[in-house]
């Protein structure tokens, strides 16, 4: 039989699978698998549900999934297809925005609900740490005291994941979800349903199967796949150019700091070129601090990703 051929890590497929109210059993299962909370999530309300028209209108610049559970805790989930400088700071920034954004004029701080920011990454964040799941919490480093029920960030680096099909039977729920996310497109529907017979997986499998069979959804999926490939090619080209320019700048400076600064110059100039913006000269960039340069690079990357959507 023919494989389904729809990668769940594609942002369109991910949003439709886990961001559709009729599939919320799949989202609940994924959240419980990642977070292992003392009180499991039993129900969620998806605040920004999947809407095909958003993709047609190109208004969906942030493809996250925002949900609230039975305790009013907030969950923000996104599939990130590429890593880039400033990604961690971006995740922290938006997570803090969600937490602070709960309060309105006159509200009491005691009304703040916990926020869980979850980022699944196609690649790897930290080369020196071959670990799939990192959970970041507000904790005192000396006493270990945890500020519970406040703010957590979870990253899942799919680039480190290497579970085999033969290990699925005894795998944890999280491992099974990660395997499904990475490999579902390689199986035909019947085989996938037999490997993952639980209702939440059946819903998710049915979702990607419908994308493959529905002309309008498949066309949008293909469009997103092309955008993903083009964006990755552009970023790879920018990195190569930045490395070359960075070597030149580094040799001129004669120190490691000069090489790092030169690489930032190269990335910024390449991104400006790809966006058809006027390119800053090295003389214009040199007076800027490293923080200013990194902020500029992050802003340019965000504009390029938005343009590629």
Backbone bond lengths (Angstrom), bond angles and torsions (degrees), N, CA, C in turn:
res aa  C-N    CA-C-N  psi(-1)  N-CA   C-N-CA  omega(-1)  CA-C   N-CA-C  phi
1 X - - - 1.458 - - 1.523 110.57 -
2 X 1.313 115.96 155.09 1.463 121.37 -175.80 1.525 111.29 -79.06
3 X 1.349 117.16 135.23 1.473 119.66 176.14 1.527 111.19 -60.37
4 X 1.331 116.50 152.17 1.459 120.56 178.91 1.522 110.80 -59.97
5 X 1.330 116.27 -41.21 1.461 119.95 174.47 1.521 115.64 77.71
6 X 1.318 118.57 8.63 1.471 122.45 179.90 1.526 108.47 -109.45
7 X 1.319 116.63 114.84 1.464 121.05 -179.60 1.538 109.57 -79.01
8 X 1.325 117.86 119.41 1.473 119.37 179.24 1.521 113.18 -63.46
9 X 1.333 118.29 -19.44 1.462 120.71 179.30 1.528 112.07 -79.02
10 X 1.315 118.71 -10.40 1.459 121.83 170.74 1.525 107.62 -60.86
11 X 1.345 118.41 131.95 1.469 119.77 -172.16 1.526 113.11 -59.54
12 X 1.325 117.07 -36.28 1.464 120.35 177.56 1.530 110.17 -64.29
13 X 1.325 116.86 -48.75 1.470 120.97 -178.98 1.526 111.28 -65.40
14 X 1.332 116.78 -39.72 1.466 120.48 -179.77 1.514 110.63 -63.49
15 X 1.336 116.36 -46.14 1.465 120.32 -178.61 1.529 110.63 -64.57
16 X 1.334 116.86 -41.19 1.461 118.70 -178.44 1.530 110.85 -69.40
17 X 1.331 116.93 -36.79 1.465 120.65 -177.78 1.526 112.09 -70.45
18 X 1.332 116.36 -48.23 1.468 119.56 -173.42 1.525 113.10 -102.78
19 X 1.337 117.94 -9.50 1.450 120.72 -178.79 1.508 114.38 -106.66
20 X 1.327 117.40 10.58 1.463 121.49 177.38 1.531 109.22 -98.41
21 X 1.330 118.70 127.67 1.470 120.77 -177.92 1.528 113.77 -54.26
22 X 1.335 117.17 -35.12 1.461 119.04 -179.61 1.533 112.40 -69.17
23 X 1.353 116.98 -13.91 1.468 121.48 178.93 1.525 112.22 -107.42
24 X 1.319 118.14 17.39 1.459 118.52 -170.85 1.529 112.98 -63.86
25 X 1.325 117.93 -19.74 1.461 119.78 175.49 1.527 110.17 -61.86
26 X 1.344 117.38 -32.88 1.467 121.44 177.58 1.523 110.26 -70.15
27 X 1.332 116.99 -43.51 1.462 120.66 178.51 1.524 110.92 -63.28
28 X 1.329 117.21 -44.04 1.471 120.89 179.42 1.527 110.49 -59.14
29 X 1.321 116.62 -44.30 1.457 121.09 -179.76 1.525 111.13 -63.61
30 X 1.338 117.03 -43.83 1.469 120.83 179.44 1.524 110.60 -63.15
31 X 1.332 117.42 -44.26 1.462 120.56 179.31 1.523 111.60 -62.62
32 X 1.314 117.22 -44.84 1.467 120.37 178.95 1.524 111.28 -63.15
33 X 1.330 116.85 -36.54 1.465 120.88 179.93 1.521 111.33 -66.49
34 X 1.329 116.82 -38.49 1.463 121.03 -178.10 1.526 111.43 -76.72
35 X 1.326 117.25 -43.66 1.459 120.89 -167.59 1.526 114.40 -92.64
36 X 1.331 118.51 -28.30 1.475 123.21 -176.80 1.536 110.84 43.05
37 X 1.312 116.14 57.98 1.458 122.10 -177.52 1.532 111.79 -72.75
38 X 1.333 118.12 153.58 1.468 120.72 176.88 1.532 112.08 -57.89
39 X 1.340 115.02 -37.84 1.461 120.55 175.42 1.528 107.05 -113.50
40 X 1.336 118.38 108.67 1.464 120.40 -176.74 1.527 112.41 -60.55
41 X 1.305 115.51 152.59 1.460 121.79 175.88 1.529 107.58 -75.57
42 X 1.312 116.38 130.40 1.461 119.86 179.59 1.530 112.09 -113.57
43 X 1.335 116.22 -17.82 1.463 118.75 179.42 1.520 108.95 -156.99
44 X 1.311 117.25 149.54 1.460 121.69 176.05 1.524 109.50 -138.92
45 X 1.317 113.90 154.08 1.457 121.41 169.22 1.523 106.77 -114.14
46 X 1.316 117.14 121.61 1.465 120.94 -179.74 1.521 108.03 -84.55
47 X 1.326 115.99 117.56 1.459 120.88 -172.82 1.527 113.26 -82.19
48 X 1.327 118.03 -24.50 1.468 120.88 177.67 1.534 109.08 -127.68
49 X 1.335 117.53 67.66 1.467 121.20 -173.56 1.525 113.20 -61.08
50 X 1.318 115.31 155.31 1.462 122.53 178.12 1.520 110.35 -55.78
51 X 1.334 114.38 135.53 1.461 121.07 177.46 1.519 107.69 -143.69
52 X 1.320 116.38 113.73 1.463 120.69 -176.68 1.522 111.61 -58.60
53 X 1.328 117.26 -34.02 1.459 120.19 -177.97 1.526 111.75 -62.39
54 X 1.354 116.21 -30.69 1.457 118.93 178.00 1.527 111.20 -60.39
55 X 1.327 115.84 -38.22 1.463 119.67 178.72 1.524 110.48 -69.26
56 X 1.326 116.94 -41.33 1.459 120.51 178.72 1.525 111.45 -61.99
57 X 1.329 116.15 -39.71 1.467 120.45 -177.77 1.521 112.78 -82.99
58 X 1.346 116.15 -5.10 1.465 121.89 -179.38 1.522 111.46 57.91
59 X 1.335 116.22 36.53 1.459 119.91 179.40 1.524 112.27 -98.67
60 X 1.319 117.21 -11.38 1.452 120.31 -173.30 1.524 109.46 -87.99
61 X 1.321 116.66 75.57 1.458 120.75 -176.13 1.530 111.83 -75.47
62 X 1.317 117.59 -24.58 1.462 121.64 176.03 1.526 108.13 -117.61
63 X 1.329 115.60 114.74 1.462 120.00 -174.12 1.527 111.09 -95.44
64 X 1.313 116.63 41.12 1.448 118.82 179.17 1.525 110.38 -85.57
65 X 1.317 115.56 173.13 1.463 122.50 176.00 1.521 106.51 -122.52
66 X 1.308 117.71 121.11 1.465 122.80 -179.05 1.526 108.26 -110.65
67 X 1.338 115.73 123.56 1.464 119.93 -177.73 1.519 110.20 -137.75
68 X 1.332 115.34 154.67 1.464 122.91 177.96 1.522 107.78 -125.67
69 X 1.342 116.82 136.48 1.462 119.19 -177.18 1.523 111.75 -97.98
70 X 1.332 116.33 -170.01 1.459 121.68 -174.90 1.527 112.50 -67.37
71 X 1.359 117.45 -17.63 1.470 121.10 177.59 1.522 111.67 -98.09
72 X 1.332 116.39 2.99 1.468 123.45 -175.12 1.513 113.02 72.95
73 X 1.344 118.20 12.32 1.462 120.65 171.10 1.534 108.29 -66.38
74 X 1.329 116.18 148.01 1.462 121.77 -173.91 1.529 110.03 -109.56
75 X 1.328 115.15 137.46 1.458 121.45 179.38 1.517 109.23 -125.77
76 X 1.328 115.29 127.66 1.463 120.61 176.87 1.521 107.43 -120.95
77 X 1.341 115.99 117.60 1.466 121.61 -173.06 1.522 108.88 -122.80
78 X 1.342 116.41 133.22 1.452 118.98 175.54 1.517 110.90 -141.09
79 X 1.336 114.82 151.97 1.450 121.99 173.07 1.524 107.38 -102.58
80 X 1.326 116.80 117.34 1.459 122.04 -178.85 1.527 108.77 -106.51
81 X 1.333 116.82 121.72 1.456 120.56 -171.91 1.519 114.08 -89.96
82 X 1.328 118.39 -14.89 1.460 119.85 178.79 1.516 109.49 -145.72
83 X 1.331 115.52 146.65 1.456 120.60 175.76 1.530 108.62 -94.46
84 X 1.316 116.21 150.88 1.455 120.55 -179.90 1.521 108.88 -157.63
85 X 1.308 115.39 162.92 1.454 121.07 179.76 1.522 110.04 -57.41
86 X 1.325 116.09 131.69 1.454 120.24 178.79 1.510 114.81 89.62
87 X 1.341 118.48 0.58 1.462 120.18 -176.92 1.521 111.56 -61.64
88 X 1.342 117.20 -44.60 1.457 120.26 -178.99 1.524 110.62 -61.14
89 X 1.323 116.70 -43.87 1.467 119.74 179.25 1.524 110.75 -64.07
90 X 1.319 116.17 -35.82 1.465 119.95 177.73 1.525 110.35 -63.86
91 X 1.344 117.19 -44.35 1.461 121.32 179.57 1.526 110.38 -60.61
92 X 1.343 116.10 -44.57 1.467 120.43 179.16 1.525 110.53 -63.67
93 X 1.338 115.97 -44.31 1.465 120.59 -177.81 1.524 111.03 -59.51
94 X 1.335 117.50 -50.48 1.455 119.63 -177.08 1.526 111.69 -69.27
95 X 1.337 116.40 -33.49 1.461 118.77 176.09 1.520 111.74 -64.10
96 X 1.327 116.23 -41.76 1.470 120.39 177.47 1.527 110.88 -65.86
97 X 1.325 116.33 -35.94 1.471 119.86 176.91 1.526 110.88 -61.34
98 X 1.333 115.85 -42.74 1.466 119.89 179.20 1.532 109.88 -62.87
99 X 1.345 116.39 -43.41 1.468 120.23 -178.54 1.524 110.88 -64.10
100 X 1.352 116.10 -49.86 1.468 119.88 -177.56 1.521 111.88 -70.58
101 X 1.325 116.21 -27.15 1.463 120.16 -176.69 1.516 114.57 -71.03
102 X 1.326 117.23 -5.57 1.468 119.44 178.89 1.525 112.15 -71.02
103 X 1.345 116.50 -32.37 1.455 120.56 -172.99 1.522 112.03 -82.06
104 X 1.290 115.24 137.65 1.452 122.47 172.65 1.533 108.15 -116.07
105 X 1.303 116.88 168.20 1.465 120.76 -179.39 1.529 110.46 -54.07
106 X 1.316 115.48 127.30 1.455 120.28 178.57 1.519 114.38 91.52
107 X 1.336 118.06 -9.96 1.468 120.88 179.50 1.525 110.44 -71.76
108 X 1.329 114.69 155.71 1.456 121.50 178.28 1.525 109.21 -98.23
109 X 1.362 116.94 143.33 1.454 120.53 -179.59 1.532 111.93 -59.89
110 X 1.313 116.22 -28.06 1.461 119.60 -178.73 1.528 111.91 -65.56
111 X 1.333 116.14 -14.69 1.462 119.79 -179.83 1.527 113.09 -83.88
112 X 1.340 116.83 -6.62 1.467 119.87 179.68 1.527 110.78 -64.20
113 X 1.310 115.22 134.18 1.463 121.58 178.83 1.534 109.67 -102.35
114 X 1.336 117.42 156.38 1.466 119.41 179.52 1.525 111.79 -64.99
115 X 1.331 114.85 146.74 1.464 122.13 178.85 1.524 108.81 -121.59
116 X 1.323 115.85 133.59 1.457 122.55 178.14 1.526 108.01 -120.50
117 X 1.324 115.41 112.99 1.462 121.02 179.57 1.527 108.07 -101.38
118 X 1.338 116.19 120.70 1.472 121.56 -173.53 1.522 109.66 -121.96
119 X 1.320 115.66 125.63 1.469 121.03 179.80 1.523 109.16 -124.98
120 X 1.343 115.93 115.80 1.458 121.41 173.50 1.526 107.42 -94.95
121 X 1.325 115.92 125.17 1.458 120.93 -175.72 1.520 110.71 -112.35
122 X 1.322 115.01 134.19 1.459 120.26 179.43 1.526 111.40 -64.91
123 X 1.320 117.16 -31.59 1.465 121.26 -175.75 1.509 112.60 -108.40
124 X 1.341 114.94 -135.97 1.456 122.29 -176.62 1.523 109.25 -131.23
125 X 1.328 115.42 142.39 1.461 120.79 178.10 1.519 111.95 -94.39
126 X 1.320 115.98 -46.57 1.457 120.75 -175.71 1.520 109.94 -121.52
127 X 1.326 115.65 110.85 1.459 120.68 -176.98 1.525 112.43 -63.92
128 X 1.337 116.26 -28.98 1.459 119.82 -175.77 1.527 112.33 -85.31
129 X 1.335 118.11 -1.42 1.463 120.98 -175.75 1.524 110.15 -130.53
130 X 1.339 117.25 86.69 1.473 120.43 -177.66 1.522 112.83 -74.80
131 X 1.312 115.46 63.61 1.467 122.24 -178.19 1.513 108.02 -124.40
132 X 1.328 116.87 134.05 1.457 120.55 -176.16 1.528 111.36 -73.67
133 X 1.312 117.89 -49.84 1.466 122.48 -169.82 1.521 111.09 -110.86
134 X 1.329 116.35 120.81 1.460 121.95 170.89 1.526 108.47 -113.80
135 X 1.330 116.67 134.98 1.467 122.09 177.67 1.521 108.15 -120.65
136 X 1.328 116.61 116.95 1.455 122.25 -178.10 1.532 109.21 -106.59
137 X 1.337 115.15 128.16 1.457 120.83 -178.98 1.521 109.53 -132.40
138 X 1.313 117.19 162.46 1.461 121.97 176.27 1.528 108.00 -82.58
139 X 1.345 115.17 107.48 1.458 119.67 -173.38 1.528 109.83 -139.75
140 X 1.322 116.54 143.59 1.457 121.76 175.80 1.521 108.90 -77.06
141 X 1.334 116.44 123.86 1.465 119.00 -172.70 1.528 113.24 -70.84
142 X 1.326 117.29 -20.55 1.466 118.84 -179.89 1.524 112.46 -88.67
143 X 1.331 116.30 -51.28 1.471 119.67 -175.43 1.522 112.82 -89.77
144 X 1.330 116.34 -20.48 1.458 119.31 -175.44 1.516 113.01 81.56
145 X 1.338 116.76 5.56 1.464 120.10 179.91 1.525 110.00 -64.91
146 X 1.309 115.78 129.98 1.465 122.16 -176.19 1.528 110.33 -104.22
147 X 1.321 116.27 134.01 1.461 120.56 172.96 1.529 107.44 -83.12
148 X 1.309 114.53 88.39 1.460 119.86 -174.05 1.521 112.02 -73.99
149 X 1.328 114.11 158.43 1.463 120.77 175.86 1.532 111.84 58.47
150 X 1.346 115.97 36.76 1.470 118.92 177.43 1.524 109.95 -121.22
151 X 1.319 117.83 -88.36 1.457 121.16 -170.16 1.523 110.02 -142.88
152 X 1.322 116.26 130.37 1.459 121.67 176.29 1.519 110.02 -132.86
153 X 1.341 115.77 147.56 1.463 122.52 173.00 1.521 108.21 -121.37
154 X 1.304 116.38 130.10 1.467 121.55 176.94 1.526 108.76 -121.85
155 X 1.321 115.48 128.74 1.470 120.64 173.67 1.518 108.70 -116.64
156 X 1.320 115.64 139.65 1.465 121.55 177.10 1.524 107.60 -126.92
157 X 1.328 115.70 110.10 1.464 122.35 -175.72 1.529 109.54 -93.09
158 X 1.315 115.24 97.93 1.463 119.95 -175.23 1.525 112.05 -67.02
159 X 1.329 116.93 -18.11 1.458 120.28 178.24 1.514 113.42 -64.72
160 X 1.337 117.20 -20.62 1.468 121.01 178.57 1.527 112.74 -93.53
161 X 1.327 117.34 -5.92 1.467 120.31 -171.79 1.526 110.30 -79.91
162 X 1.335 117.38 130.53 1.469 120.43 -176.09 1.527 113.78 -141.09
163 X 1.342 118.23 25.66 1.461 120.58 178.98 1.531 110.19 -65.14
164 X 1.333 116.06 142.49 1.462 121.30 179.16 1.525 110.23 -99.58
165 X 1.331 115.86 157.94 1.467 120.85 -179.32 1.526 111.46 -57.54
166 X 1.332 116.67 -37.11 1.468 120.29 -178.39 1.525 112.81 -65.22
167 X 1.350 117.54 -15.69 1.456 121.37 -178.87 1.526 112.91 -96.57
168 X 1.320 117.22 -0.88 1.464 120.64 -174.76 1.521 113.16 -63.73
169 X 1.296 117.21 -37.20 1.464 120.75 -172.79 1.522 112.09 -59.30
170 X 1.342 117.42 -34.54 1.464 120.77 -178.60 1.532 111.91 -106.91
171 X 1.318 117.47 8.49 1.466 121.32 -176.45 1.522 111.24 -76.57
172 X 1.327 116.02 157.22 1.460 121.64 175.57 1.526 109.68 -70.50
173 X 1.324 115.78 166.39 1.461 120.22 178.88 1.527 110.35 -61.23
174 X 1.334 117.60 -39.97 1.463 120.19 179.28 1.523 110.75 -63.96
175 X 1.333 116.76 -44.64 1.462 119.51 178.90 1.524 111.54 -60.71
176 X 1.314 116.48 -36.75 1.462 119.75 179.51 1.534 110.96 -67.84
177 X 1.319 116.39 -40.08 1.468 119.26 177.83 1.528 110.93 -65.32
178 X 1.316 116.53 -42.25 1.459 118.87 -178.90 1.527 110.90 -66.51
179 X 1.323 116.40 -37.79 1.466 119.32 176.25 1.531 109.64 -63.32
180 X 1.326 116.63 -43.82 1.465 120.20 179.29 1.532 110.86 -60.71
181 X 1.319 116.58 -44.05 1.458 120.27 -179.64 1.528 112.00 -60.94
182 X 1.302 116.80 -39.26 1.461 120.90 -175.13 1.527 113.91 -85.23
183 X 1.327 117.37 -27.00 1.469 118.96 -170.03 1.525 115.70 -123.78
184 X 1.328 118.78 -3.98 1.468 120.31 -176.15 1.524 112.21 -55.54
185 X 1.324 117.24 -35.43 1.471 120.73 -176.64 1.530 112.70 -66.24
186 X 1.336 117.23 -17.18 1.458 121.19 -176.42 1.532 113.16 -86.10
187 X 1.331 117.40 -9.19 1.466 121.76 -175.36 1.525 110.90 -109.50
188 X 1.319 115.39 153.86 1.462 118.75 168.06 1.527 107.81 -78.06
189 X 1.324 116.65 162.50 1.464 121.22 -172.45 1.528 112.11 -60.58
190 X 1.327 117.67 -42.10 1.466 120.55 -176.75 1.527 111.29 -63.56
191 X 1.322 116.67 -44.15 1.467 120.46 179.77 1.515 110.83 -65.37
192 X 1.332 116.18 -41.64 1.457 120.27 -179.28 1.528 110.90 -64.15
193 X 1.323 116.34 -39.94 1.457 120.13 178.65 1.522 111.96 -66.84
194 X 1.317 117.24 -31.66 1.464 120.05 178.61 1.531 111.08 -75.93
195 X 1.329 116.65 -32.50 1.466 120.66 177.66 1.526 111.44 -72.75
196 X 1.341 115.76 -32.92 1.465 121.75 -176.36 1.531 108.95 -128.55
197 X 1.335 117.12 78.90 1.471 119.88 -173.56 1.527 114.84 -81.75
198 X 1.331 118.49 -8.63 1.456 120.98 -177.34 1.532 110.00 -65.63
199 X 1.336 117.51 148.24 1.474 121.67 -175.98 1.525 113.87 -55.22
200 X 1.347 117.16 -39.01 1.463 119.09 -177.85 1.527 111.69 -66.45
201 X 1.331 116.09 -36.68 1.467 120.15 177.56 1.535 110.45 -73.49
202 X 1.309 115.99 -34.86 1.468 119.63 178.22 1.525 109.98 -62.00
203 X 1.345 116.48 -41.77 1.463 120.72 177.55 1.523 110.84 -61.46
204 X 1.333 115.06 -45.79 1.460 119.77 -178.11 1.520 111.07 -65.24
205 X 1.318 116.72 -42.36 1.461 120.74 179.30 1.520 111.06 -64.95
206 X 1.317 116.40 -41.76 1.460 120.00 177.40 1.521 111.24 -61.03
207 X 1.341 116.59 -34.22 1.461 120.98 -178.96 1.524 111.27 -64.93
208 X 1.331 118.24 -48.57 1.467 119.43 -179.10 1.532 111.09 -72.21
209 X 1.337 116.30 -29.88 1.464 119.27 177.02 1.535 110.06 -64.73
210 X 1.329 116.70 -39.73 1.465 120.79 179.08 1.532 111.39 -66.72
211 X 1.335 116.15 -35.26 1.464 118.79 176.41 1.522 110.05 -60.94
212 X 1.332 115.85 -42.29 1.469 120.30 -178.59 1.519 111.82 -64.96
213 X 1.327 117.19 -29.62 1.464 121.02 -174.44 1.521 114.02 -96.71
214 X 1.319 117.70 -18.06 1.458 120.76 -176.59 1.525 109.52 -96.30
215 X 1.300 117.55 119.86 1.464 122.55 -172.08 1.520 112.45 -55.38
216 X 1.327 117.60 -47.89 1.462 121.16 -176.33 1.521 111.02 -64.58
217 X 1.329 117.20 -44.41 1.461 120.86 179.16 1.526 111.38 -65.86
218 X 1.328 116.53 -41.38 1.474 120.21 -179.30 1.521 110.32 -64.82
219 X 1.319 117.59 -38.09 1.467 120.81 178.27 1.529 110.35 -64.12
220 X 1.336 117.01 -41.42 1.452 119.94 179.01 1.523 110.70 -68.93
221 X 1.325 116.88 -39.92 1.468 120.97 176.41 1.529 110.05 -58.56
222 X 1.325 117.53 -46.33 1.467 121.26 -179.65 1.529 111.34 -63.06
223 X 1.328 116.11 -38.02 1.465 120.23 177.68 1.520 110.54 -61.99
224 X 1.331 115.79 -43.46 1.462 119.82 179.44 1.531 111.00 -67.19
225 X 1.325 117.31 -37.83 1.460 120.62 177.56 1.525 110.81 -60.72
226 X 1.315 116.60 -43.54 1.461 120.60 178.89 1.526 110.32 -63.93
227 X 1.333 116.97 -42.89 1.461 120.40 178.88 1.527 111.11 -61.97
228 X 1.341 115.98 -39.58 1.461 120.53 178.98 1.523 110.46 -63.37
229 X 1.332 116.81 -45.73 1.471 120.10 179.36 1.521 111.05 -63.00
230 X 1.333 116.39 -44.46 1.462 120.32 -179.01 1.520 110.84 -63.46
231 X 1.332 115.79 -42.86 1.459 120.02 -179.17 1.519 110.53 -63.74
232 X 1.348 116.98 -43.10 1.452 120.02 179.92 1.517 111.11 -64.39
233 X 1.342 116.63 -38.78 1.463 120.22 177.90 1.525 110.51 -62.79
234 X 1.328 116.68 -41.91 1.460 121.41 179.98 1.524 110.54 -64.26
235 X 1.337 116.68 -45.42 1.458 119.27 -179.76 1.530 111.20 -63.97
236 X 1.330 116.91 -40.60 1.455 120.08 178.82 1.525 111.00 -63.33
237 X 1.337 115.57 -41.73 1.464 119.75 178.02 1.523 110.43 -63.56
238 X 1.344 116.14 -41.06 1.463 120.00 179.66 1.525 110.86 -63.44
239 X 1.334 116.29 -40.58 1.461 119.42 179.55 1.526 111.08 -64.24
240 X 1.348 116.48 -42.16 1.469 119.50 179.43 1.528 110.73 -62.21
241 X 1.328 115.64 -46.10 1.466 120.10 179.29 1.524 110.59 -62.28
242 X 1.334 116.07 -41.38 1.461 119.94 -179.03 1.520 111.30 -64.57
243 X 1.341 116.56 -39.93 1.465 119.70 178.70 1.519 110.79 -62.70
244 X 1.337 115.99 -43.18 1.459 119.77 -179.62 1.525 111.05 -64.32
245 X 1.333 116.20 -46.29 1.452 119.77 -179.99 1.524 110.11 -67.26
246 X 1.334 116.11 -36.15 1.460 120.22 -179.95 1.517 111.87 -64.77
247 X 1.328 116.69 -37.40 1.464 119.18 177.74 1.521 110.67 -61.97
248 X 1.331 114.54 -42.61 1.458 118.58 -179.94 1.515 111.55 -64.04
249 X 1.322 116.56 -46.52 1.462 120.46 178.99 1.524 110.75 -64.18
250 X 1.326 115.59 -40.07 1.464 119.76 -179.71 1.508 112.02 -63.58
251 X 1.332 117.44 -40.40 1.463 120.19 178.26 1.520 109.90 -63.92
252 X 1.343 115.34 -39.21 1.460 119.29 179.15 1.519 111.41 -64.21
253 X 1.318 117.53 -39.45 1.453 121.61 -179.25 1.522 111.74 -78.78
254 X 1.351 114.21 -31.22 1.453 118.80 177.62 1.506 114.17 74.89
255 X 1.333 119.47 26.73 1.459 121.82 179.74 1.526 109.62 -157.36
256 X 1.364 115.99 160.89 1.465 120.58 -177.88 1.515 111.12 -60.53
257 X 1.331 116.62 -37.95 1.457 120.15 179.79 1.518 110.72 -60.87
258 X 1.332 116.09 -37.85 1.454 120.19 178.01 1.509 112.05 -65.37
259 X 1.331 117.27 -38.51 1.467 120.29 178.79 1.522 110.86 -64.60
260 X 1.348 116.13 -44.33 1.460 119.54 179.79 1.530 111.02 -63.72
261 X 1.327 115.64 -42.14 1.461 119.82 178.25 1.519 110.64 -64.10
262 X 1.328 115.43 -40.92 1.463 119.79 179.50 1.515 112.27 -63.43
263 X 1.340 116.70 -37.61 1.464 120.21 177.48 1.515 110.86 -64.01
264 X 1.345 116.74 -40.22 1.456 119.96 177.33 1.527 110.83 -63.91
265 X 1.341 116.87 -42.31 1.457 120.07 176.52 1.525 110.43 -57.11
266 X 1.338 114.85 -45.61 1.465 119.35 -177.80 1.516 112.71 -63.80
267 X 1.341 116.57 -41.68 1.462 120.23 179.22 1.528 110.93 -63.47
268 X 1.340 115.24 -44.74 1.461 119.21 -178.52 1.529 110.48 -63.30
269 X 1.314 117.42 -45.52 1.458 121.13 -177.91 1.530 111.12 -65.62
270 X 1.343 116.65 -38.56 1.463 120.21 179.01 1.527 110.49 -67.10
271 X 1.339 117.31 -43.54 1.462 120.04 178.94 1.527 111.11 -63.56
272 X 1.317 116.46 -40.08 1.468 119.64 176.77 1.530 110.57 -61.44
273 X 1.319 115.93 -39.85 1.462 120.17 178.72 1.520 111.49 -64.94
274 X 1.334 116.65 -43.61 1.468 120.78 -179.88 1.527 111.55 -64.81
275 X 1.330 115.77 -29.68 1.465 120.18 179.02 1.529 112.60 -88.93
276 X 1.336 115.68 1.15 1.469 121.60 -177.53 1.526 111.58 62.39
277 X 1.354 115.95 31.69 1.456 121.45 174.48 1.527 108.82 -91.82
278 X 1.326 118.69 156.86 1.475 120.35 172.38 1.528 109.61 -59.73
279 X 1.325 116.50 133.34 1.459 119.91 -178.50 1.528 110.42 -80.99
280 X 1.333 115.00 130.51 1.458 119.72 174.69 1.521 109.87 -69.06
281 X 1.302 116.50 142.93 1.461 119.63 175.28 1.524 109.28 -82.31
282 X 1.320 116.44 160.72 1.460 121.01 177.27 1.526 109.72 -58.67
283 X 1.320 116.25 -37.76 1.468 120.50 -179.68 1.531 111.13 -64.04
284 X 1.334 117.08 -33.51 1.462 121.14 178.57 1.524 111.80 -74.23
285 X 1.325 116.81 -31.18 1.457 120.78 -176.92 1.526 112.95 -85.00
286 X 1.318 116.99 -28.96 1.465 120.18 -174.09 1.531 114.28 -57.59
287 X 1.345 120.28 -39.07 1.474 118.65 -178.87 1.533 114.23 -68.79
288 X 1.329 117.59 -15.13 1.466 120.64 -176.97 1.521 110.76 -74.88
289 X 1.330 116.23 146.92 1.462 120.89 175.77 1.521 109.74 -73.74
290 X 1.329 115.65 165.39 1.462 119.38 178.67 1.536 110.64 -61.60
291 X 1.331 116.50 -39.17 1.468 119.82 178.32 1.519 110.88 -61.21
292 X 1.325 116.66 -43.04 1.468 120.46 178.89 1.514 111.45 -63.51
293 X 1.343 116.59 -40.01 1.464 120.56 179.61 1.530 110.78 -65.99
294 X 1.338 116.59 -43.68 1.464 120.13 179.99 1.526 110.91 -65.07
295 X 1.335 116.68 -38.97 1.467 120.50 177.70 1.521 110.48 -63.47
296 X 1.330 117.47 -43.21 1.462 121.71 178.91 1.526 110.85 -62.88
297 X 1.333 116.40 -42.91 1.464 120.02 178.85 1.527 110.93 -61.66
298 X 1.341 116.50 -44.16 1.465 120.85 -179.64 1.525 111.12 -62.50
299 X 1.330 117.21 -42.26 1.463 121.14 179.16 1.527 111.23 -63.55
300 X 1.331 116.94 -41.45 1.468 120.58 179.32 1.525 111.04 -66.18
301 X 1.342 116.41 -40.20 1.463 119.94 177.70 1.523 110.46 -62.09
302 X 1.341 116.90 -41.96 1.465 120.79 179.76 1.527 110.45 -62.16
303 X 1.329 117.17 -41.54 1.462 120.51 178.77 1.524 111.46 -65.45
304 X 1.333 115.96 -37.30 1.465 119.18 179.48 1.514 110.85 -68.63
305 X 1.351 116.77 -41.93 1.476 119.04 178.53 1.518 110.69 -63.08
306 X 1.328 116.33 -40.80 1.480 119.53 179.12 1.515 110.70 -63.47
307 X 1.327 117.21 -40.00 1.460 120.23 179.46 1.512 111.91 -66.46
308 X 1.355 116.69 -30.71 1.466 120.45 -178.38 1.501 112.67 -77.89
309 X 1.328 118.64 -11.64 1.468 120.99 -177.23 1.516 110.37 -73.44
